[in-house]
Amino acid sequence: MQYQADVTIELKAGMLDPEGTTIKRALEHLGYETDSVRTAKKYTITLEAESIHDARENVEEMCQKLIANPIIHNYAISLRETE
Amino acid sequence: MQYQADVTIELKAGMLDPEGTTIKRALEHLGYETDSVRTAKKYTITLEAESIHDARENVEEMCQKLIANPIIHNYAISLRETE
């Protein structure tokens, strides 16, 4: 079966977010006031697996081994069957 | 009132996604087969506004003027009141 995983990688609270700060300032120059701007990455991964449990296990390992840096990132995975 | 906007910026269908391709290959080297990997950016913007309608209008303009490139990106905004 094919599954789709939406993986969101966010900086941990308290971590500086230079990209967010830059965008906040650029928006201010355009006349848009904001209280804060935080950035994150989202990965949409489609994969084959025997079960949704296997799919989740695989994607967890992908996050821990490659996609997320456990020191600075939090990650969240949402999974659904595509077919 | 304060609102929080989650803005997701994705490449339009058919656009090449070099970052996604690179991650797909890296995962393969680690032994993880995937059918596809697509990347996107997510911005969490907190802002003050008179109403949710005003907040949406502001964030739409922020996307069109700065955050999204209408030629290659699709964007989606989800809004909620924070307080």
Backbone of each chain as nested JSON, in Angstrom:
{
  "chains": [
    {"id": "A", "residues": [
      {"number": 1, "name": "MET", "atoms": {"N": [0.831, -1.19, 0.0], "CA": [0.0, 0.0, 0.0], "C": [0.876, 1.254, 0.0]}},
      {"number": 2, "name": "GLN", "atoms": {"N": [0.292, 2.347, -0.621], "CA": [1.081, 3.589, -0.67], "C": [0.568, 4.566, 0.393]}},
      {"number": 3, "name": "TYR", "atoms": {"N": [1.495, 5.196, 1.049], "CA": [1.154, 6.173, 2.087], "C": [1.781, 7.519, 1.755]}},
      {"number": 4, "name": "GLN", "atoms": {"N": [1.164, 8.602, 2.291], "CA": [1.75, 9.937, 2.146], "C": [2.02, 10.486, 3.539]}},
      {"number": 5, "name": "ALA", "atoms": {"N": [3.268, 10.876, 3.756], "CA": [3.658, 11.454, 5.055], "C": [3.942, 12.934, 4.87]}},
      {"number": 6, "name": "ASP", "atoms": {"N": [3.292, 13.769, 5.67], "CA": [3.635, 15.201, 5.722], "C": [4.506, 15.397, 6.953]}},
      {"number": 7, "name": "VAL", "atoms": {"N": [5.756, 15.76, 6.716], "CA": [6.718, 15.935, 7.8], "C": [7.016, 17.427, 7.945]}},
      {"number": 8, "name": "THR", "atoms": {"N": [6.758, 17.983, 9.115], "CA": [7.049, 19.395, 9.361], "C": [8.22, 19.495, 10.33]}},
      {"number": 9, "name": "ILE", "atoms": {"N": [9.254, 20.219, 9.909], "CA": [10.465, 20.379, 10.709], "C": [10.524, 21.825, 11.19]}},
      {"number": 10, "name": "GLU", "atoms": {"N": [10.467, 22.019, 12.505], "CA": [10.487, 23.39, 13.041], "C": [11.679, 23.564, 13.973]}},
      {"number": 11, "name": "LEU", "atoms": {"N": [12.163, 24.79, 14.074], "CA": [13.221, 25.087, 15.034], "C": [12.627, 24.984, 16.439]}},
      {"number": 12, "name": "LYS", "atoms": {"N": [13.421, 24.477, 17.374], "CA": [12.952, 24.379, 18.76], "C": [12.71, 25.785, 19.307]}},
      {"number": 13, "name": "ALA", "atoms": {"N": [11.785, 25.89, 20.265], "CA": [11.48, 27.19, 20.875], "C": [12.773, 27.786, 21.434]}},
      {"number": 14, "name": "GLY", "atoms": {"N": [12.906, 29.094, 21.271], "CA": [14.099, 29.755, 21.817], "C": [15.24, 29.815, 20.824]}},
      {"number": 15, "name": "MET", "atoms": {"N": [15.178, 28.972, 19.761], "CA": [16.251, 29.01, 18.758], "C": [16.074, 30.273, 17.907]}},
      {"number": 16, "name": "LEU", "atoms": {"N": [17.189, 30.924, 17.575], "CA": [17.102, 32.086, 16.665], "C": [16.624, 31.615, 15.297]}},
      {"number": 17, "name": "ASP", "atoms": {"N": [15.825, 32.458, 14.635], "CA": [15.297, 32.105, 13.313], "C": [15.658, 33.254, 12.363]}},
      {"number": 18, "name": "PRO", "atoms": {"N": [16.912, 33.291, 11.883], "CA": [17.356, 34.424, 11.067], "C": [16.48, 34.67, 9.843]}},
      {"number": 19, "name": "GLU", "atoms": {"N": [15.988, 33.563, 9.231], "CA": [15.154, 33.741, 8.033], "C": [13.837, 34.431, 8.424]}},
      {"number": 20, "name": "GLY", "atoms": {"N": [13.282, 33.993, 9.548], "CA": [12.044, 34.608, 10.011], "C": [12.241, 36.077, 10.334]}},
      {"number": 21, "name": "THR", "atoms": {"N": [13.365, 36.392, 10.961], "CA": [13.665, 37.789, 11.317], "C": [13.812, 38.639, 10.06]}},
      {"number": 22, "name": "THR", "atoms": {"N": [14.485, 38.077, 9.066], "CA": [14.69, 38.812, 7.809], "C": [13.351, 39.111, 7.139]}},
      {"number": 23, "name": "ILE", "atoms": {"N": [12.468, 38.119, 7.13], "CA": [11.159, 38.305, 6.487], "C": [10.323, 39.321, 7.274]}},
      {"number": 24, "name": "LYS", "atoms": {"N": [10.427, 39.251, 8.606], "CA": [9.682, 40.213, 9.442], "C": [10.096, 41.632, 9.085]}},
      {"number": 25, "name": "ARG", "atoms": {"N": [11.421, 41.849, 8.947], "CA": [11.928, 43.203, 8.626], "C": [11.494, 43.615, 7.23]}},
      {"number": 26, "name": "ALA", "atoms": {"N": [11.57, 42.681, 6.277], "CA": [11.188, 43.02, 4.897], "C": [9.707, 43.4, 4.845]}},
      {"number": 27, "name": "LEU", "atoms": {"N": [8.877, 42.676, 5.601], "CA": [7.442, 42.999, 5.645], "C": [7.233, 44.387, 6.25]}},
      {"number": 28, "name": "GLU", "atoms": {"N": [8.015, 44.707, 7.273], "CA": [7.901, 46.044, 7.891], "C": [8.226, 47.129, 6.864]}},
      {"number": 29, "name": "HIS", "atoms": {"N": [9.273, 46.89, 6.049], "CA": [9.622, 47.863, 4.999], "C": [8.467, 48.05, 4.007]}},
      {"number": 30, "name": "LEU", "atoms": {"N": [7.681, 46.99, 3.83], "CA": [6.543, 47.086, 2.9], "C": [5.298, 47.645, 3.602]}},
      {"number": 31, "name": "GLY", "atoms": {"N": [5.461, 47.92, 4.917], "CA": [4.343, 48.514, 5.651], "C": [3.486, 47.512, 6.403]}},
      {"number": 32, "name": "TYR", "atoms": {"N": [3.955, 46.283, 6.562], "CA": [3.154, 45.262, 7.254], "C": [3.778, 44.952, 8.611]}},
      {"number": 33, "name": "GLU", "atoms": {"N": [3.09, 45.321, 9.675], "CA": [3.552, 45.04, 11.034], "C": [3.167, 43.603, 11.409]}},
      {"number": 34, "name": "THR", "atoms": {"N": [4.125, 42.895, 11.998], "CA": [3.795, 41.548, 12.516], "C": [4.381, 41.438, 13.914]}},
      {"number": 35, "name": "ASP", "atoms": {"N": [3.827, 40.551, 14.733], "CA": [4.405, 40.321, 16.053], "C": [5.585, 39.367, 15.954]}},
      {"number": 36, "name": "SER", "atoms": {"N": [5.456, 38.348, 15.078], "CA": [6.581, 37.41, 14.884], "C": [6.4, 36.65, 13.571]}},
      {"number": 37, "name": "VAL", "atoms": {"N": [7.519, 36.183, 13.021], "CA": [7.501, 35.32, 11.83], "C": [8.442, 34.159, 12.11]}},
      {"number": 38, "name": "ARG", "atoms": {"N": [7.929, 32.926, 12.094], "CA": [8.763, 31.739, 12.303], "C": [8.708, 30.898, 11.034]}},
      {"number": 39, "name": "THR", "atoms": {"N": [9.834, 30.292, 10.693], "CA": [9.861, 29.493, 9.467], "C": [9.962, 28.013, 9.802]}},
      {"number": 40, "name": "ALA", "atoms": {"N": [9.544, 27.18, 8.865], "CA": [9.643, 25.721, 9.024], "C": [9.72, 25.109, 7.635]}},
      {"number": 41, "name": "LYS", "atoms": {"N": [10.171, 23.844, 7.604], "CA": [10.199, 23.109, 6.34], "C": [9.122, 22.038, 6.384]}},
      {"number": 42, "name": "LYS", "atoms": {"N": [8.564, 21.782, 5.219], "CA": [7.574, 20.698, 5.133], "C": [7.997, 19.759, 4.001]}},
      {"number": 43, "name": "TYR", "atoms": {"N": [8.021, 18.468, 4.311], "CA": [8.37, 17.457, 3.295], "C": [7.161, 16.557, 3.086]}},
      {"number": 44, "name": "THR", "atoms": {"N": [6.781, 16.36, 1.863], "CA": [5.697, 15.429, 1.547], "C": [6.337, 14.202, 0.902]}},
      {"number": 45, "name": "ILE", "atoms": {"N": [6.295, 13.091, 1.639], "CA": [6.98, 11.863, 1.214], "C": [5.921, 10.803, 0.889]}},
      {"number": 46, "name": "THR", "atoms": {"N": [5.96, 10.251, -0.317], "CA": [5.078, 9.123, -0.62], "C": [5.953, 7.868, -0.629]}},
      {"number": 47, "name": "LEU", "atoms": {"N": [5.439, 6.831, 0.002], "CA": [6.229, 5.595, 0.117], "C": [5.299, 4.388, 0.192]}},
      {"number": 48, "name": "GLU", "atoms": {"N": [5.856, 3.223, -0.188], "CA": [5.124, 1.959, -0.098], "C": [5.413, 1.343, 1.269]}},
      {"number": 49, "name": "ALA", "atoms": {"N": [4.408, 0.731, 1.901], "CA": [4.643, 0.04, 3.18], "C": [3.543, -0.996, 3.381]}},
      {"number": 50, "name": "GLU", "atoms": {"N": [3.854, -1.996, 4.234], "CA": [2.877, -3.07, 4.517], "C": [1.68, -2.523, 5.299]}},
      {"number": 51, "name": "SER", "atoms": {"N": [1.991, -1.575, 6.198], "CA": [0.916, -1.037, 7.057], "C": [1.252, 0.404, 7.409]}},
      {"number": 52, "name": "ILE", "atoms": {"N": [0.266, 1.104, 7.981], "CA": [0.514, 2.499, 8.362], "C": [1.54, 2.549, 9.499]}},
      {"number": 53, "name": "HIS", "atoms": {"N": [1.551, 1.456, 10.31], "CA": [2.541, 1.362, 11.392], "C": [3.953, 1.296, 10.802]}},
      {"number": 54, "name": "ASP", "atoms": {"N": [4.141, 0.431, 9.779], "CA": [5.461, 0.32, 9.132], "C": [5.855, 1.639, 8.491]}},
      {"number": 55, "name": "ALA", "atoms": {"N": [4.887, 2.278, 7.842], "CA": [5.169, 3.552, 7.163], "C": [5.665, 4.571, 8.19]}},
      {"number": 56, "name": "ARG", "atoms": {"N": [4.962, 4.644, 9.335], "CA": [5.355, 5.618, 10.368], "C": [6.762, 5.312, 10.888]}},
      {"number": 57, "name": "GLU", "atoms": {"N": [7.03, 4.038, 11.113], "CA": [8.353, 3.638, 11.628], "C": [9.456, 4.073, 10.65]}},
      {"number": 58, "name": "ASN", "atoms": {"N": [9.204, 3.82, 9.353], "CA": [10.168, 4.203, 8.319], "C": [10.416, 5.715, 8.317]}},
      {"number": 59, "name": "VAL", "atoms": {"N": [9.325, 6.468, 8.344], "CA": [9.449, 7.941, 8.252], "C": [10.12, 8.482, 9.513]}},
      {"number": 60, "name": "GLU", "atoms": {"N": [9.819, 7.896, 10.687], "CA": [10.496, 8.3, 11.938], "C": [12.009, 8.13, 11.767]}},
      {"number": 61, "name": "GLU", "atoms": {"N": [12.41, 6.974, 11.221], "CA": [13.842, 6.72, 11.035], "C": [14.448, 7.708, 10.035]}},
      {"number": 62, "name": "MET", "atoms": {"N": [13.704, 8.007, 8.95], "CA": [14.181, 8.983, 7.964], "C": [14.434, 10.33, 8.643]}},
      {"number": 63, "name": "CYS", "atoms": {"N": [13.53, 10.72, 9.537], "CA": [13.68, 12.005, 10.242], "C": [14.913, 11.966, 11.135]}},
      {"number": 64, "name": "GLN", "atoms": {"N": [15.036, 10.894, 11.907], "CA": [16.139, 10.831, 12.871], "C": [17.496, 10.706, 12.185]}},
      {"number": 65, "name": "LYS", "atoms": {"N": [17.532, 10.014, 11.028], "CA": [18.831, 9.775, 10.383], "C": [19.232, 10.869, 9.402]}},
      {"number": 66, "name": "LEU", "atoms": {"N": [18.219, 11.583, 8.846], "CA": [18.592, 12.528, 7.776], "C": [17.882, 13.886, 7.86]}},
      {"number": 67, "name": "ILE", "atoms": {"N": [16.552, 13.841, 7.904], "CA": [15.782, 15.06, 7.614], "C": [15.814, 16.071, 8.77]}},
      {"number": 68, "name": "ALA", "atoms": {"N": [15.797, 15.58, 10.009], "CA": [15.756, 16.522, 11.138], "C": [17.062, 16.468, 11.929]}},
      {"number": 69, "name": "ASN", "atoms": {"N": [17.468, 17.604, 12.462], "CA": [18.638, 17.656, 13.35], "C": [18.088, 17.7, 14.779]}},
      {"number": 70, "name": "PRO", "atoms": {"N": [18.217, 16.586, 15.528], "CA": [17.557, 16.495, 16.842], "C": [18.004, 17.579, 17.828]}},
      {"number": 71, "name": "ILE", "atoms": {"N": [19.134, 18.214, 17.568], "CA": [19.631, 19.239, 18.502], "C": [18.833, 20.538, 18.363]}},
      {"number": 72, "name": "ILE", "atoms": {"N": [18.484, 20.907, 17.138], "CA": [17.834, 22.205, 16.94], "C": [16.396, 22.102, 16.438]}},
      {"number": 73, "name": "HIS", "atoms": {"N": [15.993, 20.889, 16.002], "CA": [14.659, 20.774, 15.396], "C": [13.684, 19.945, 16.217]}},
      {"number": 74, "name": "ASN", "atoms": {"N": [12.41, 20.297, 16.111], "CA": [11.309, 19.411, 16.466], "C": [10.693, 18.964, 15.143]}},
      {"number": 75, "name": "TYR", "atoms": {"N": [10.178, 17.734, 15.104], "CA": [9.491, 17.329, 13.867], "C": [8.153, 16.672, 14.207]}},
      {"number": 76, "name": "ALA", "atoms": {"N": [7.228, 16.819, 13.256], "CA": [5.907, 16.211, 13.417], "C": [5.56, 15.503, 12.114]}},
      {"number": 77, "name": "ILE", "atoms": {"N": [4.964, 14.312, 12.257], "CA": [4.644, 13.494, 11.079], "C": [3.137, 13.264, 11.044]}},
      {"number": 78, "name": "SER", "atoms": {"N": [2.517, 13.54, 9.903], "CA": [1.114, 13.11, 9.756], "C": [1.052, 12.21, 8.526]}},
      {"number": 79, "name": "LEU", "atoms": {"N": [0.387, 11.071, 8.707], "CA": [0.398, 10.012, 7.694], "C": [-1.011, 9.71, 7.207]}},
      {"number": 80, "name": "ARG", "atoms": {"N": [-1.142, 9.405, 5.94], "CA": [-2.432, 8.898, 5.449], "C": [-2.177, 7.973, 4.265]}},
      {"number": 81, "name": "GLU", "atoms": {"N": [-3.148, 7.087, 4.04], "CA": [-3.079, 6.17, 2.911], "C": [-3.434, 6.964, 1.658]}},
      {"number": 82, "name": "THR", "atoms": {"N": [-2.705, 6.752, 0.551], "CA": [-3.037, 7.553, -0.639], "C": [-3.997, 6.799, -1.556]}},
      {"number": 83, "name": "GLU", "atoms": {"N": [-3.927, 5.458, -1.58], "CA": [-4.805, 4.742, -2.549], "C": [-6.013, 4.156, -1.845]}}
    ]},
    {"id": "B", "residues": [
      {"number": 1, "name": "MET", "atoms": {"N": [-7.052, 42.5, 18.154], "CA": [-6.938, 41.066, 18.391], "C": [-5.727, 40.49, 17.667]}},
      {"number": 2, "name": "GLN", "atoms": {"N": [-5.169, 39.433, 18.286], "CA": [-3.993, 38.819, 17.646], "C": [-4.398, 37.544, 16.904]}},
      {"number": 3, "name": "TYR", "atoms": {"N": [-3.849, 37.379, 15.736], "CA": [-4.139, 36.193, 14.926], "C": [-2.843, 35.469, 14.576]}},
      {"number": 4, "name": "GLN", "atoms": {"N": [-2.964, 34.158, 14.307], "CA": [-1.807, 33.387, 13.826], "C": [-2.144, 32.833, 12.457]}},
      {"number": 5, "name": "ALA", "atoms": {"N": [-1.272, 33.124, 11.5], "CA": [-1.463, 32.615, 10.136], "C": [-0.392, 31.567, 9.857]}},
      {"number": 6, "name": "ASP", "atoms": {"N": [-0.806, 30.394, 9.416], "CA": [0.128, 29.375, 8.923], "C": [0.093, 29.444, 7.399]}},
      {"number": 7, "name": "VAL", "atoms": {"N": [1.211, 29.842, 6.823], "CA": [1.29, 30.007, 5.365], "C": [2.186, 28.903, 4.817]}},
      {"number": 8, "name": "THR", "atoms": {"N": [1.657, 28.089, 3.914], "CA": [2.457, 27.028, 3.291], "C": [2.702, 27.394, 1.83]}},
      {"number": 9, "name": "ILE", "atoms": {"N": [3.975, 27.416, 1.456], "CA": [4.369, 27.784, 0.096], "C": [4.901, 26.534, -0.587]}},
      {"number": 10, "name": "GLU", "atoms": {"N": [4.227, 26.089, -1.661], "CA": [4.668, 24.873, -2.355], "C": [4.976, 25.186, -3.814]}},
      {"number": 11, "name": "LEU", "atoms": {"N": [5.874, 24.399, -4.387], "CA": [6.151, 24.541, -5.812], "C": [4.925, 24.058, -6.587]}},
      {"number": 12, "name": "LYS", "atoms": {"N": [4.634, 24.728, -7.692], "CA": [3.51, 24.292, -8.518], "C": [3.783, 22.899, -9.078]}},
      {"number": 13, "name": "ALA", "atoms": {"N": [2.71, 22.135, -9.347], "CA": [2.858, 20.778, -9.896], "C": [3.674, 20.865, -11.186]}},
      {"number": 14, "name": "GLY", "atoms": {"N": [4.542, 19.889, -11.361], "CA": [5.336, 19.852, -12.598], "C": [6.65, 20.596, -12.477]}},
      {"number": 15, "name": "MET", "atoms": {"N": [6.766, 21.474, -11.441], "CA": [8.031, 22.196, -11.248], "C": [9.071, 21.219, -10.694]}},
      {"number": 16, "name": "LEU", "atoms": {"N": [10.304, 21.336, -11.175], "CA": [11.372, 20.496, -10.621], "C": [11.602, 20.879, -9.161]}},
      {"number": 17, "name": "ASP", "atoms": {"N": [11.933, 19.876, -8.335], "CA": [12.155, 20.129, -6.898], "C": [13.528, 19.541, -6.554]}},
      {"number": 18, "name": "PRO", "atoms": {"N": [14.614, 20.28, -6.879], "CA": [15.958, 19.722, -6.687], "C": [16.239, 19.28, -5.254]}},
      {"number": 19, "name": "GLU", "atoms": {"N": [15.688, 20.058, -4.286], "CA": [15.933, 19.68, -2.886], "C": [15.256, 18.343, -2.577]}},
      {"number": 20, "name": "GLY", "atoms": {"N": [14.027, 18.207, -3.081], "CA": [13.307, 16.95, -2.862], "C": [14.021, 15.779, -3.507]}},
      {"number": 21, "name": "THR", "atoms": {"N": [14.548, 16.007, -4.701], "CA": [15.268, 14.945, -5.414], "C": [16.524, 14.547, -4.647]}},
      {"number": 22, "name": "THR", "atoms": {"N": [17.224, 15.544, -4.133], "CA": [18.446, 15.275, -3.371], "C": [18.137, 14.455, -2.119]}},
      {"number": 23, "name": "ILE", "atoms": {"N": [17.076, 14.81, -1.44], "CA": [16.715, 14.08, -0.212], "C": [16.284, 12.651, -0.56]}},
      {"number": 24, "name": "LYS", "atoms": {"N": [15.535, 12.521, -1.661], "CA": [15.099, 11.175, -2.091], "C": [16.311, 10.286, -2.296]}},
      {"number": 25, "name": "ARG", "atoms": {"N": [17.362, 10.831, -2.993], "CA": [18.568, 10.03, -3.257], "C": [19.303, 9.712, -1.96]}},
      {"number": 26, "name": "ALA", "atoms": {"N": [19.382, 10.708, -1.077], "CA": [20.105, 10.476, 0.184], "C": [19.408, 9.391, 1.003]}},
      {"number": 27, "name": "LEU", "atoms": {"N": [18.073, 9.42, 0.981], "CA": [17.327, 8.39, 1.71], "C": [17.591, 7.024, 1.098]}},
      {"number": 28, "name": "GLU", "atoms": {"N": [17.67, 6.963, -0.243], "CA": [17.957, 5.689, -0.909], "C": [19.311, 5.142, -0.467]}},
      {"number": 29, "name": "HIS", "atoms": {"N": [20.302, 6.036, -0.364], "CA": [21.635, 5.599, 0.094], "C": [21.572, 5.028, 1.506]}},
      {"number": 30, "name": "LEU", "atoms": {"N": [20.612, 5.524, 2.294], "CA": [20.47, 5.019, 3.668], "C": [19.587, 3.778, 3.703]}},
      {"number": 31, "name": "GLY", "atoms": {"N": [19.078, 3.387, 2.514], "CA": [18.277, 2.167, 2.442], "C": [16.779, 2.402, 2.522]}},
      {"number": 32, "name": "TYR", "atoms": {"N": [16.339, 3.641, 2.352], "CA": [14.903, 3.935, 2.428], "C": [14.356, 4.277, 1.043]}},
      {"number": 33, "name": "GLU", "atoms": {"N": [13.519, 3.396, 0.512], "CA": [12.883, 3.632, -0.799], "C": [11.674, 4.549, -0.611]}},
      {"number": 34, "name": "THR", "atoms": {"N": [11.559, 5.532, -1.493], "CA": [10.353, 6.378, -1.479], "C": [9.863, 6.526, -2.912]}},
      {"number": 35, "name": "ASP", "atoms": {"N": [8.591, 6.81, -3.075], "CA": [8.083, 7.063, -4.416], "C": [8.37, 8.511, -4.836]}},
      {"number": 36, "name": "SER", "atoms": {"N": [8.245, 9.433, -3.868], "CA": [8.571, 10.84, -4.187], "C": [8.793, 11.624, -2.894]}},
      {"number": 37, "name": "VAL", "atoms": {"N": [9.575, 12.695, -3.001], "CA": [9.783, 13.623, -1.878], "C": [9.601, 15.035, -2.428]}},
      {"number": 38, "name": "ARG", "atoms": {"N": [8.635, 15.771, -1.887], "CA": [8.413, 17.159, -2.314], "C": [8.669, 18.061, -1.108]}},
      {"number": 39, "name": "THR", "atoms": {"N": [9.237, 19.223, -1.369], "CA": [9.537, 20.136, -0.25], "C": [8.622, 21.361, -0.308]}},
      {"number": 40, "name": "ALA", "atoms": {"N": [8.441, 21.997, 0.84], "CA": [7.639, 23.222, 0.919], "C": [8.143, 24.038, 2.105]}},
      {"number": 41, "name": "LYS", "atoms": {"N": [7.774, 25.332, 2.103], "CA": [8.132, 26.182, 3.248], "C": [6.859, 26.482, 4.017]}},
      {"number": 42, "name": "LYS", "atoms": {"N": [7.029, 26.609, 5.315], "CA": [5.873, 27.0, 6.146], "C": [6.283, 28.205, 6.986]}},
      {"number": 43, "name": "TYR", "atoms": {"N": [5.444, 29.247, 6.969], "CA": [5.697, 30.445, 7.771], "C": [4.576, 30.593, 8.786]}},
      {"number": 44, "name": "THR", "atoms": {"N": [4.93, 30.795, 10.029], "CA": [3.925, 31.05, 11.061], "C": [4.042, 32.524, 11.435]}},
      {"number": 45, "name": "ILE", "atoms": {"N": [3.009, 33.281, 11.073], "CA": [3.028, 34.739, 11.261], "C": [1.98, 35.122, 12.309]}},
      {"number": 46, "name": "THR", "atoms": {"N": [2.424, 35.812, 13.355], "CA": [1.432, 36.337, 14.309], "C": [1.332, 37.839, 14.059]}},
      {"number": 47, "name": "LEU", "atoms": {"N": [0.097, 38.309, 14.022], "CA": [-0.131, 39.729, 13.712], "C": [-1.39, 40.226, 14.405]}},
      {"number": 48, "name": "GLU", "atoms": {"N": [-1.442, 41.555, 14.611], "CA": [-2.623, 42.194, 15.189], "C": [-3.539, 42.594, 14.034]}},
      {"number": 49, "name": "ALA", "atoms": {"N": [-4.851, 42.46, 14.215], "CA": [-5.788, 42.919, 13.175], "C": [-7.149, 43.166, 13.83]}},
      {"number": 50, "name": "GLU", "atoms": {"N": [-7.962, 43.994, 13.17], "CA": [-9.309, 44.311, 13.689], "C": [-10.223, 43.094, 13.646]}},
      {"number": 51, "name": "SER", "atoms": {"N": [-10.033, 42.287, 12.561], "CA": [-10.923, 41.117, 12.391], "C": [-10.145, 40.035, 11.645]}},
      {"number": 52, "name": "ILE", "atoms": {"N": [-10.722, 38.831, 11.614], "CA": [-10.052, 37.739, 10.902], "C": [-10.005, 38.033, 9.399]}},
      {"number": 53, "name": "HIS", "atoms": {"N": [-11.042, 38.779, 8.954], "CA": [-11.087, 39.18, 7.546], "C": [-9.902, 40.104, 7.227]}},
      {"number": 54, "name": "ASP", "atoms": {"N": [-9.664, 41.101, 8.089], "CA": [-8.521, 42.024, 7.885], "C": [-7.208, 41.272, 7.95]}},
      {"number": 55, "name": "ALA", "atoms": {"N": [-7.115, 40.338, 8.889], "CA": [-5.877, 39.559, 9.042], "C": [-5.606, 38.781, 7.749]}},
      {"number": 56, "name": "ARG", "atoms": {"N": [-6.672, 38.155, 7.213], "CA": [-6.488, 37.352, 5.981], "C": [-6.042, 38.259, 4.83]}},
      {"number": 57, "name": "GLU", "atoms": {"N": [-6.686, 39.412, 4.724], "CA": [-6.361, 40.34, 3.641], "C": [-4.878, 40.762, 3.718]}},
      {"number": 58, "name": "ASN", "atoms": {"N": [-4.427, 41.08, 4.954], "CA": [-3.029, 41.466, 5.162], "C": [-2.079, 40.351, 4.748]}},
      {"number": 59, "name": "VAL", "atoms": {"N": [-2.377, 39.121, 5.198], "CA": [-1.471, 37.994, 4.93], "C": [-1.464, 37.661, 3.43]}},
      {"number": 60, "name": "GLU", "atoms": {"N": [-2.639, 37.788, 2.786], "CA": [-2.7, 37.574, 1.327], "C": [-1.734, 38.554, 0.636]}},
      {"number": 61, "name": "GLU", "atoms": {"N": [-1.796, 39.811, 1.054], "CA": [-0.92, 40.818, 0.427], "C": [0.555, 40.513, 0.713]}},
      {"number": 62, "name": "MET", "atoms": {"N": [0.862, 40.067, 1.95], "CA": [2.24, 39.699, 2.292], "C": [2.724, 38.591, 1.349]}},
      {"number": 63, "name": "CYS", "atoms": {"N": [1.854, 37.629, 1.076], "CA": [2.236, 36.507, 0.19], "C": [2.494, 37.026, -1.221]}},
      {"number": 64, "name": "GLN", "atoms": {"N": [1.55, 37.843, -1.711], "CA": [1.667, 38.306, -3.105], "C": [2.846, 39.247, -3.291]}},
      {"number": 65, "name": "LYS", "atoms": {"N": [3.152, 40.043, -2.267], "CA": [4.212, 41.053, -2.445], "C": [5.606, 40.555, -2.068]}},
      {"number": 66, "name": "LEU", "atoms": {"N": [5.653, 39.499, -1.188], "CA": [7.003, 39.129, -0.718], "C": [7.236, 37.619, -0.623]}},
      {"number": 67, "name": "ILE", "atoms": {"N": [6.336, 36.938, 0.09], "CA": [6.667, 35.581, 0.539], "C": [6.566, 34.546, -0.589]}},
      {"number": 68, "name": "ALA", "atoms": {"N": [5.599, 34.7, -1.484], "CA": [5.429, 33.696, -2.547], "C": [5.777, 34.294, -3.906]}},
      {"number": 69, "name": "ASN", "atoms": {"N": [6.334, 33.448, -4.781], "CA": [6.584, 33.863, -6.164], "C": [5.449, 33.274, -7.001]}},
      {"number": 70, "name": "PRO", "atoms": {"N": [4.527, 34.141, -7.48], "CA": [3.318, 33.615, -8.142], "C": [3.607, 32.766, -9.385]}},
      {"number": 71, "name": "ILE", "atoms": {"N": [4.807, 32.896, -9.939], "CA": [5.127, 32.139, -11.163], "C": [5.393, 30.675, -10.835]}},
      {"number": 72, "name": "ILE", "atoms": {"N": [6.069, 30.411, -9.722], "CA": [6.451, 29.014, -9.44], "C": [5.773, 28.443, -8.192]}},
      {"number": 73, "name": "HIS", "atoms": {"N": [5.138, 29.288, -7.389], "CA": [4.57, 28.799, -6.127], "C": [3.047, 28.826, -6.081]}},
      {"number": 74, "name": "ASN", "atoms": {"N": [2.506, 27.862, -5.327], "CA": [1.13, 27.957, -4.831], "C": [1.246, 28.258, -3.339]}},
      {"number": 75, "name": "TYR", "atoms": {"N": [0.296, 28.99, -2.777], "CA": [0.355, 29.207, -1.321], "C": [-1.032, 28.978, -0.72]}},
      {"number": 76, "name": "ALA", "atoms": {"N": [-1.007, 28.544, 0.54], "CA": [-2.258, 28.31, 1.269], "C": [-2.108, 28.964, 2.64]}},
      {"number": 77, "name": "ILE", "atoms": {"N": [-3.185, 29.609, 3.085], "CA": [-3.168, 30.338, 4.365], "C": [-4.222, 29.733, 5.285]}},
      {"number": 78, "name": "SER", "atoms": {"N": [-3.801, 29.377, 6.502], "CA": [-4.847, 29.009, 7.483], "C": [-4.665, 29.954, 8.673]}},
      {"number": 79, "name": "LEU", "atoms": {"N": [-5.784, 30.512, 9.122], "CA": [-5.773, 31.575, 10.132], "C": [-6.538, 31.162, 11.364]}},
      {"number": 80, "name": "ARG", "atoms": {"N": [-6.06, 31.597, 12.526], "CA": [-6.865, 31.425, 13.729], "C": [-6.531, 32.545, 14.712]}},
      {"number": 81, "name": "GLU", "atoms": {"N": [-7.483, 32.807, 15.612], "CA": [-7.283, 33.805, 16.654], "C": [-6.383, 33.197, 17.705]}},
      {"number": 82, "name": "THR", "atoms": {"N": [-5.407, 33.952, 18.217], "CA": [-4.513, 33.339, 19.216], "C": [-5.007, 33.615, 20.627]}},
      {"number": 83, "name": "GLU", "atoms": {"N": [-5.66, 34.768, 20.885], "CA": [-6.045, 35.06, 22.287], "C": [-7.513, 34.771, 22.513]}}
    ]}
  ]
}
